[in-house]
Amino acid sequence: MTDIENIPPRTATPDRFKQLSQCLLWLNERAWPLTVGILLMAGVYLYQYIQEEKIPLSITSSAVITALPVMSAILIFIISILVAFVLLPIFVLFHRFNDSQRRLSDELTLGPATAQQRKRHKRMLGRWAASLVVLGTFCALLSVIGSQVSATWYWTLLAVVGTVLTIAAYYWLMTLGVDGPMSMDFRFACLMSAFVQMGVILNVTIVAIDIAGRYVSNLWWMVPLMLVELLVLWIIQLLGALFVVKMRSHDNPLAMVACAVMVLVMVLGFYPASGARLGGFAFQVSASGARNCTVLNFGAESKGFESITDPDRPGFSRPLRVIAEADGTYFVRLWKSDTKAVQFVPRAGLVGVDVCPRENVKTAAVAVTAPTPG
């Protein structure tokens, strides 16, 4: 028998309705401190965004203060979605092998443990790290080679074969040491976890390349970048798995979730880069109508907007980015502009707002990035 089979199944079945009642009571008793804490952190996020974008907007204005509750809800929603996306692949650790209660997460131990339990724990950490290395290596090769070669049947077939072999290696690592019958549900969960993990790695790699590409241009920097990225994912996902293990046996799991969300919101908010980006997303999306690039249609009586007016389309602006809106005034900046100049556009002087045409966005990006002659 294997080590996994020797793990005794959990027999205690908690009363979910009683737990829910206790959780709601816990939240009700702490509603004021939680609400004040979230509102204060929303103010910190907004302050980081104002500092980063150099927006002449007072954080004590009535428009900003009244926006804090909605901004708090948007921030919690965004952060929860991002964390859930990164932690989604760990669902395979909590899927039962068969009709029994045994799971891969049973190998993750917290607190005092025997030598055998510590051995299983370390082996689980190693297997998860090996699975990340396998998937990360394939995603890195796919990204680099795919950007250098043209799409032909040969490379398409090679990519399909590589995907199948990579998922097979991941499946072998996840089922290593599992002796006895495994249900089709568990096998399918392993395959789906591989696909989801590849999606997470590819999306994180795109963001990491976009950030690191501003400082380095050599292709070999992809190697340390991928290693650091996989290490960070390994730490985050295992911490998430350990958190779920602890939460499942806790008397008040909602209290743990609320505390974890508060800590996560504080950590991301006090870091200027993440605080400005998340705060800007929550504050900017509603102001621009969820438009990344915006074109304003001025009214006939509007004057003083020559610097942002499109010379080829009278009455319309150049591609803009709406960075904020307060007291009926849009704070706008030229799309892809390197400067921090801000133009004030009264909402009452506009006829309409529209998304940028695709060709105008490309033209604006070229015009801004083109070097000045002489």
Residue pairs with C-beta under 8 A, 6 or more apart in sequence:
1 179
2 177
2 178
2 179
2 180
3 107
3 116
3 119
3 120
3 177
4 97
4 102
4 104
4 106
4 107
4 120
4 177
4 178
4 179
5 102
5 179
5 180
7 102
7 106
7 107
7 120
9 100
9 101
9 102
10 101
19 251
19 252
19 253
20 254
22 251
22 252
23 252
23 253
23 254
23 255
24 254
26 252
26 254
26 255
27 34
27 254
27 258
30 258
34 258
34 262
37 262
38 72
38 76
38 262
38 265
39 68
39 69
39 72
41 72
41 75
41 265
41 266
41 269
42 68
42 69
42 71
42 72
42 75
42 279
43 59
43 68
44 269
44 270
44 275
45 71
45 75
45 269
45 275
45 276
45 278
45 279
45 282
46 59
46 64
46 67
46 68
46 71
46 279
46 283
47 59
47 279
48 269
48 272
48 275
48 276
48 279
49 55
49 275
49 276
49 279
49 280
49 283
50 57
50 59
51 272
51 276
52 272
52 276
52 280
53 276
53 280
53 323
53 324
53 333
53 340
54 340
54 342
55 323
55 324
55 331
55 342
56 331
56 342
57 64
57 324
57 326
57 331
58 64
61 326
61 327
62 327
63 326
63 327
64 326
67 283
70 286
71 279
71 282
71 283
74 282
74 285
74 286
75 265
75 278
75 279
75 282
76 261
76 265
78 278
78 281
78 282
79 261
79 264
79 265
79 268
79 278
80 261
83 240
83 264
85 200
85 203
86 200
86 204
86 233
86 236
86 237
86 240
87 236
87 237
87 240
87 241
88 196
88 200
89 193
89 196
89 197
89 200
89 237
90 237
90 240
90 241
90 244
91 189
91 193
92 104
92 174
92 189
92 190
92 192
92 193
93 103
93 104
93 105
93 108
93 241
94 103
94 104
94 105
94 244
95 103
95 104
95 185
95 186
95 189
96 102
96 103
96 183
96 185
96 186
97 103
97 178
97 180
97 181
97 182
97 183
97 186
98 180
98 181
98 182
98 183
98 186
99 183
104 124
104 174
104 178
105 241
105 244
105 245
107 120
107 121
107 123
107 124
108 121
108 124
108 238
108 241
108 242
108 245
109 117
109 118
109 120
109 121
110 242
110 245
110 246
113 121
123 177
125 238
127 173
127 174
127 176
128 234
128 237
128 238
129 234
130 173
131 170
131 173
131 174
131 197
132 197
132 201
132 230
132 233
132 234
133 230
134 166
134 169
134 170
134 173
135 166
135 170
135 194
135 197
135 198
135 201
136 201
136 226
136 229
136 230
137 226
138 162
138 163
138 166
138 198
139 198
139 201
139 202
139 205
140 205
140 222
140 226
141 162
142 159
142 162
143 202
143 205
143 209
144 219
144 222
145 155
146 155
146 159
149 155
166 194
166 198
167 191
167 194
167 195
170 190
170 193
170 194
170 197
171 187
171 190
171 191
171 194
174 190
174 193
175 182
175 187
175 190
200 233
201 229
201 230
201 233
204 229
204 233
205 226
205 229
208 225
208 229
209 222
209 225
212 221
212 225
243 256
243 260
246 256
247 253
247 256
247 257
250 256
268 274
268 275
268 278
269 275
269 278
269 279
280 323
283 324
284 321
284 322
284 323
284 324
286 325
287 322
287 323
287 324
287 325
287 330
288 294
288 321
288 322
288 353
289 353
291 322
291 353
291 355
291 356
292 321
293 319
293 320
293 321
293 335
293 355
293 356
293 361
294 319
294 320
294 321
294 322
294 332
294 353
294 354
294 355
294 356
295 310
295 316
295 317
295 318
295 319
295 320
295 353
295 354
295 355
295 356
295 357
295 360
296 308
296 316
296 317
296 320
296 330
296 332
296 345
296 350
296 352
296 353
297 315
297 316
297 317
297 350
297 351
297 352
297 353
297 354
298 305
298 309
298 315
298 316
298 317
298 349
298 350
298 351
299 349
299 350
299 351
300 315
301 349
302 349
302 350
305 317
305 343
305 345
307 343
308 317
308 318
308 320
308 332
308 334
308 343
308 345
309 315
309 316
309 317
309 318
310 316
310 317
310 318
310 360
315 351
317 332
318 334
318 335
318 360
318 364
319 334
319 335
319 336
319 356
319 360
319 361
319 364
320 332
320 333
320 334
320 335
321 332
321 333
321 334
321 335
322 330
322 331
322 332
323 331
323 332
323 333
323 342
324 330
324 331
325 331
325 347
328 346
328 347
328 348
329 344
329 345
329 346
329 347
330 344
330 345
330 346
330 347
330 350
331 342
331 343
331 344
332 342
332 343
332 344
332 345
333 339
333 340
333 341
333 342
333 343
334 341
334 364
334 368
335 356
335 361
335 364
335 365
335 368
336 364
336 365
336 368
336 369
337 368
338 368
356 364
